[in-house]
Amino acid sequence: MAQIIGGIGASHSPTIAFAKDTHKANDPAWQPIFEGFQEVKTWVAAQQIDVLFMIFNDHITSFFFDHYSAFALGVDDQYSPADEGGGARDYPAIKGHLELSRHIANALVADEFDMSFFQNKPLDHGLFSPLSMIIADEPSWQGSVIPLQVGVLQAPIPSAKRCYKLGKSLRKAIESYPENLRVAIVATGGLSHQVHGERCGFNNTTWDDEFLELLEHAPEQLTQLRLADYIERGGMEGAEVIMWLIMRGALSDTIQRTHRTTYLPSMTNIATVIFQELAAPADTAEVAAYQMHINHELAGLDQLQGTYPFTLERSHTAYRLNNFLHRLTIPAHRACFLAKPETLFAEFELSVEERELIRERNWIGLIRYGVIFFMLEKMAAVLGLSNPQIYASMRGEDLATFLKTRNVPLQYSVAGKAQAQQLDQT
């Protein structure tokens, strides 16, 4: 089974990335930052960590307010640095752990956390600023990451208690994963700081020290504080330290702090902390029961013929093709699809199999490949076909035969008014 080796707390200020990228390790003003992170880097290497579960918040780079989630879990096979306005950092993409991330996703939803999931998104300094300091330079570190983006910048925001509870479920999820992996939970952000308004520049190192003490010895006390309490004591943006309670919730009550440092050079009190896990491995009977709990909702569905649940696995496998078909909602894309499909296929680097599925209008083949039905009806609308024509094809029937199985032999599609009227006249 997978094992949680310990927890790491690390600030994610852009100060950190700037210091690394401009080679400030020997500058006295910057040296304490490097010294703190070197302890973490050494620990990760010594503990032979396979997976870093990274808890961070995006700074309105890849996650905008058109869809802003409380908890968004990465379920991709790699993650690249994002361009935050001045060009992306010259830092390699980091490998993601697909199987463990999917397992965690299913576990957290089974525990009634309403998660969002993302892939094909670059990530900003919230993740890469600390990550680039705590893993060995490529290609010497062979591990992978799983990112959890927490929406702490637009109220309403998850409470400290909710974050702590999510950490408890995260522990069960990781410990029930069947592969032997050594996992560390990394909480990023903080400590005290505020970067907007007349209170900009606020710090409170006394509160920072109190927070770190409570986090180690009495984390449940921290769950009793309101977000307003965190803001008052640590600054508006400093309230992101509630994310550290996810990390602490994923650890047992028996931990040993092996490292702790803070340094306030400018706007943010930068911290690094290591908690070594001391608890015994999870009980095998409890793990088996939890695995059944995770799989309960869809257990046995694989025996239902002709049904293809759209899982995270299928979503990842067919992401490129689903993305291609989803873009048919863009007028220029669908115009090119109708006029010059082969050019568009090449532009989106569709595989030979994917191109053939589209050329042949192989509706059931597309479903089996991993395309969700709602992409098919978009493609059909562009081609002037009705939804029942897709249904008939998937069942291996002609349209007339299929319509006889319906109470009313209707034809319809999701096309706009003009195309709908044309379809209605056929």
LINRAQUI-V904777 format. One record per run of one state. SS is the DSSP state (H for helix, E for strand, - for the rest). FROM is the first residue (numbers start at 1). LEN is the number of residues. Records with the same first field share a line. If there is no record, write none. Layout:
SS: FROM-LEN + FROM-LEN
This chain:
-: 1-2 + 11-3 + 22-6 + 47-4 + 57-14 + 75-3 + 80-1 + 82-12 + 97-1 + 111-5 + 119-4 + 124-1 + 135-9 + 151-9 + 176-6 + 189-16 + 218-1 + 223-4 + 235-2 + 250-5 + 265-4 + 278-6 + 296-5 + 304-8 + 318-1 + 330-1 + 340-1 + 348-4 + 360-3 + 370-3 + 384-3 + 395-4 + 404-13 + 426-1
E: 3-8 + 51-6 + 71-4 + 78-2 + 81-1 + 94-3 + 116-3 + 123-1 + 144-7 + 182-7 + 255-10 + 269-9
H: 14-8 + 28-19 + 98-13 + 125-10 + 160-16 + 205-13 + 219-4 + 227-8 + 237-13 + 284-12 + 301-3 + 312-6 + 319-11 + 331-9 + 341-7 + 352-8 + 363-7 + 373-11 + 387-8 + 399-5 + 417-9
